[in-house]
Amino acid sequence: MNRKIIEELVRQDYDSIQNKIGNFLKDEIEKRRVGGLVFGLSGGIDSAVIASLCAKFVKEKSLALIMPNGKITPNSETEDAIKIVDKHSIEYKLIDIGFIHKEYSKYLEQNPLAFANLGARIRANMLYYYANARNSLVLGSSDKSEFLIGYFTKFGDGASDLLPIVSLYKTQIRELA
């Protein structure tokens, strides 16, 4: 990518961007007459930015779901996610999806790729369960770079009601963080 374009992307008013996203979240809650927002928190940069935005603008209306697969997910990722919710005092639930994932596999044909994508779809089910139970919206954490190349699981981590950071490239997410 042209260096000049990257420099222009990075040179943004991130306070203004943050405020626009925060106002968008507040407006959507009000406009859609919902109780709040539910989002998955992996410990990665995109979901950490979502957590930070929710904490700043709609903390009392936010629920983070941390959903590792205890057999696969590195402990460090789960620990990072817990540090984030603790730092921001965000309500959260920790749900190990490993048992559910294993239980599904008893009834399905063996296919490594499909099995890997199943984890993302289980997490989407959990997000929508809690969103439905709380009359809330599901926030997705896809950034523009991932969205444009299709780096997500359809009906998995690509499933959401709102994509608050989808207009920002990964480079800009790093700056915002």
C-alpha positions as CSV (number, residue, x, y, z in Angstrom):
1,M,0.0,0.0,0.0
2,N,1.2,3.5,-0.8
3,R,3.0,4.9,2.3
4,K,1.3,8.3,1.8
5,I,-2.2,6.6,2.0
6,I,-1.2,4.7,5.2
7,E,0.1,7.9,6.8
8,E,-3.2,9.7,5.9
9,L,-5.2,6.8,7.4
10,V,-3.2,6.9,10.6
11,R,-3.3,10.7,10.9
12,Q,-6.9,10.9,12.1
13,D,-8.6,12.6,15.0
14,Y,-9.2,9.5,17.1
15,D,-11.0,11.4,19.9
16,S,-13.5,12.5,17.3
17,I,-13.8,9.0,15.9
18,Q,-14.2,7.5,19.4
19,N,-17.0,10.0,20.1
20,K,-18.8,9.3,16.9
21,I,-18.8,5.6,17.6
22,G,-19.9,6.2,21.2
23,N,-22.8,8.4,20.0
24,F,-23.7,5.8,17.4
25,L,-23.9,3.2,20.1
26,K,-26.1,5.4,22.4
27,D,-28.3,6.4,19.5
28,E,-28.9,2.8,18.4
29,I,-29.8,1.7,21.9
30,E,-32.4,4.5,22.1
31,K,-33.6,4.3,18.5
32,R,-34.1,0.5,18.6
33,R,-35.6,0.7,22.1
34,V,-33.3,-2.0,23.5
35,G,-31.8,-2.6,26.9
36,G,-28.2,-2.6,25.8
37,L,-25.4,-4.3,24.0
38,V,-23.8,-7.8,24.1
39,F,-20.4,-8.5,22.6
40,G,-17.8,-11.2,22.5
41,L,-14.4,-10.5,24.1
42,S,-11.6,-12.7,23.0
43,G,-8.7,-10.6,24.3
44,G,-7.7,-9.5,20.8
45,I,-7.3,-5.9,19.8
46,D,-10.6,-5.5,18.0
47,S,-12.8,-6.8,20.8
48,A,-10.7,-4.9,23.3
49,V,-11.4,-1.7,21.5
50,I,-15.1,-2.6,21.5
51,A,-14.9,-3.2,25.3
52,S,-13.2,0.1,25.8
53,L,-15.8,2.0,23.8
54,C,-18.7,0.3,25.6
55,A,-17.1,1.0,28.9
56,K,-16.7,4.7,28.1
57,F,-20.1,5.3,26.5
58,V,-22.6,2.6,27.6
59,K,-21.0,0.7,30.5
60,E,-24.2,0.1,32.4
61,K,-25.9,-1.3,29.3
62,S,-23.0,-3.6,28.2
63,L,-22.4,-7.3,28.7
64,A,-19.2,-9.0,27.5
65,L,-19.1,-12.7,26.9
66,I,-15.7,-14.4,27.2
67,M,-16.1,-17.8,25.5
68,P,-12.9,-19.7,25.2
69,N,-12.7,-23.4,24.3
70,G,-10.7,-24.7,27.2
71,K,-9.1,-27.4,25.1
72,I,-7.9,-25.0,22.3
73,T,-7.8,-21.4,23.5
74,P,-4.5,-20.3,25.1
75,N,-5.0,-19.3,28.7
76,S,-3.2,-16.0,28.0
77,E,-6.1,-14.9,25.7
78,T,-8.7,-15.6,28.4
79,E,-6.6,-13.9,31.0
80,D,-6.2,-10.9,28.7
81,A,-10.0,-10.7,28.2
82,I,-10.6,-10.9,32.0
83,K,-8.0,-8.1,32.6
84,I,-9.9,-5.9,30.1
85,V,-13.3,-6.4,31.8
86,D,-11.7,-5.9,35.2
87,K,-9.9,-2.7,34.1
88,H,-13.1,-1.3,32.7
89,S,-15.5,-2.7,35.3
90,I,-17.7,-4.2,32.6
91,E,-20.3,-6.9,33.4
92,Y,-19.2,-10.2,31.9
93,K,-19.8,-13.9,31.7
94,L,-17.1,-16.5,31.2
95,I,-18.5,-19.5,29.3
96,D,-16.2,-22.3,28.3
97,I,-17.7,-23.6,25.0
98,G,-15.4,-26.6,24.9
99,F,-18.0,-29.0,26.2
100,I,-20.6,-27.8,23.7
101,H,-18.2,-28.0,20.8
102,K,-17.2,-31.6,21.8
103,E,-20.9,-32.6,22.2
104,Y,-21.7,-31.3,18.7
105,S,-18.9,-33.4,17.3
106,K,-20.6,-36.6,18.4
107,Y,-23.4,-36.0,15.9
108,L,-21.5,-34.5,12.9
109,E,-19.4,-36.0,10.1
110,Q,-15.7,-35.3,10.6
111,N,-14.4,-32.2,8.7
112,P,-11.6,-30.1,10.3
113,L,-12.5,-26.8,8.6
114,A,-16.2,-27.1,9.4
115,F,-15.4,-28.1,12.9
116,A,-13.1,-25.1,13.4
117,N,-15.9,-22.8,12.1
118,L,-18.4,-24.4,14.4
119,G,-16.7,-22.7,17.4
120,A,-17.4,-19.3,16.0
121,R,-21.0,-20.3,15.3
122,I,-21.5,-21.6,18.9
123,R,-20.2,-18.2,20.2
124,A,-22.7,-16.4,17.9
125,N,-25.5,-18.6,19.4
126,M,-24.4,-17.6,22.9
127,L,-24.2,-13.9,22.0
128,Y,-27.7,-14.0,20.5
129,Y,-29.1,-16.0,23.4
130,Y,-28.0,-13.3,25.9
131,A,-29.0,-10.5,23.5
132,N,-32.5,-12.0,23.2
133,A,-32.8,-12.6,27.0
134,R,-31.8,-9.0,27.7
135,N,-33.5,-7.3,24.8
136,S,-30.1,-6.2,23.6
137,L,-28.1,-5.9,20.3
138,V,-25.1,-7.9,19.4
139,L,-22.0,-5.9,18.6
140,G,-19.6,-7.3,16.0
141,S,-15.9,-6.6,16.2
142,S,-14.9,-6.8,12.6
143,D,-12.7,-4.1,11.3
144,K,-12.6,-2.9,7.7
145,S,-9.5,-4.9,6.8
146,E,-11.1,-8.2,8.0
147,F,-14.5,-7.3,6.6
148,L,-13.2,-6.5,3.1
149,I,-11.3,-9.7,2.7
150,G,-14.1,-11.8,4.3
151,Y,-12.0,-12.9,7.3
152,F,-14.9,-14.1,9.4
153,T,-17.2,-17.1,9.8
154,K,-20.6,-16.6,8.2
155,F,-23.2,-16.9,10.9
156,G,-20.4,-17.0,13.4
157,D,-18.1,-14.1,14.3
158,G,-19.6,-12.3,11.2
159,A,-23.1,-12.3,12.8
160,S,-24.0,-9.1,14.5
161,D,-26.6,-6.4,14.7
162,L,-24.1,-3.5,14.7
163,L,-20.5,-3.3,13.4
164,P,-19.2,-0.1,15.2
165,I,-15.5,-0.4,14.0
166,V,-16.1,-1.7,10.5
167,S,-15.2,1.7,8.9
168,L,-11.7,1.5,10.4
169,Y,-8.7,-0.4,9.0
170,K,-6.6,-2.6,11.3
171,T,-3.9,0.1,11.2
172,Q,-6.5,2.6,12.5
173,I,-7.7,0.2,15.2
174,R,-4.2,0.0,16.5
175,E,-4.0,3.8,16.7
176,L,-7.5,4.0,18.4
177,A,-6.4,1.4,20.9
